[in-house]
């Protein structure tokens, strides 16, 4: 005979409705649920982080480490620039006089303005203004593309003038009158060629980073239009902004080091 006490409910046990138990279980396993440390989640939290604050700090640290490696890569080129300019100062003066400072100045202002639009895009992502976020990202992309177009015209002019080492170097063959000027300062056209090697390496690497930046801005514009950066998920835009500002800052150094050595000379074309 089965004892009746086996089916008698315990009067001291708390009665928890089944739906409440199920809801609590789902909440505990939700990816965006708090981890019990008092921090609330405001975005897509990855499983290996305790909370959104830790995730944001880790992502920011990782991005700054990446930017540090980029600075070291460009630092090698800046070191080469410093060494050769110290060895052949007049050759760098001569090479800089051939650059089109007007186009270089235009590109400088284009990038400075693109930094502003990117900063505004980051702000719009933070305040969850999707419409203006998309607009400022589009403006940033247009300005970046304009920079590359202007740079393309400048490089094309250098090519036709015979100022591209290893590909089209004949300027001093067509302008032999410039050779005595070089000899007067104890340099040769090979020394001037070294300036252009450094110039194309530095501006070419910068342009490669700009192309990557344009691809990222274009992709982020698409995601922003889809509403992917709402609900506290604004940090990807902030990290993109850091990368874009790196591109701008590098150009701020390149412009005076490459274009302003020989002073202001609108149009370029040598002496």
Secondary structure as the mmCIF struct_conf table of DSSP 4:
data_model
#
loop_
_struct_conf.conf_type_id
_struct_conf.id
_struct_conf.beg_label_comp_id
_struct_conf.beg_label_asym_id
_struct_conf.beg_label_seq_id
_struct_conf.end_label_comp_id
_struct_conf.end_label_asym_id
_struct_conf.end_label_seq_id
HELX_RH_3T_P HELX_RH_3T_P1 UNK A 4 UNK A 7
BEND BEND1 UNK A 8 UNK A 8
HELX_LH_PP_P HELX_LH_PP_P1 UNK A 9 UNK A 10
TURN_TY1_P TURN_TY1_P1 UNK A 11 UNK A 12
BEND BEND2 UNK A 13 UNK A 13
HELX_RH_AL_P HELX_RH_AL_P1 UNK A 18 UNK A 29
TURN_TY1_P TURN_TY1_P2 UNK A 31 UNK A 32
BEND BEND3 UNK A 33 UNK A 33
BEND BEND4 UNK A 36 UNK A 38
HELX_LH_PP_P HELX_LH_PP_P2 UNK A 39 UNK A 41
BEND BEND5 UNK A 43 UNK A 43
TURN_TY1_P TURN_TY1_P3 UNK A 47 UNK A 48
BEND BEND6 UNK A 49 UNK A 51
HELX_RH_AL_P HELX_RH_AL_P2 UNK A 52 UNK A 87
HELX_RH_AL_P HELX_RH_AL_P3 UNK A 89 UNK A 96
TURN_TY1_P TURN_TY1_P4 UNK A 97 UNK A 98
BEND BEND7 UNK A 99 UNK A 99
HELX_RH_AL_P HELX_RH_AL_P4 UNK A 101 UNK A 126
TURN_TY1_P TURN_TY1_P5 UNK A 127 UNK A 128
HELX_RH_AL_P HELX_RH_AL_P5 UNK A 130 UNK A 161
TURN_TY1_P TURN_TY1_P6 UNK A 162 UNK A 162
STRN STRN1 UNK A 163 UNK A 164
TURN_TY1_P TURN_TY1_P7 UNK A 165 UNK A 167
STRN STRN2 UNK A 168 UNK A 169
HELX_RH_AL_P HELX_RH_AL_P6 UNK A 171 UNK A 174
HELX_RH_3T_P HELX_RH_3T_P2 UNK A 176 UNK A 178
HELX_RH_AL_P HELX_RH_AL_P7 UNK A 179 UNK A 184
TURN_TY1_P TURN_TY1_P8 UNK A 185 UNK A 186
HELX_RH_AL_P HELX_RH_AL_P8 UNK A 189 UNK A 225
TURN_TY1_P TURN_TY1_P9 UNK A 226 UNK A 229
TURN_TY1_P TURN_TY1_P10 UNK A 231 UNK A 232
HELX_RH_AL_P HELX_RH_AL_P9 UNK A 235 UNK A 259
BEND BEND8 UNK A 260 UNK A 260
TURN_TY1_P TURN_TY1_P11 UNK A 261 UNK A 262
TURN_TY1_P TURN_TY1_P12 UNK A 266 UNK A 267
#
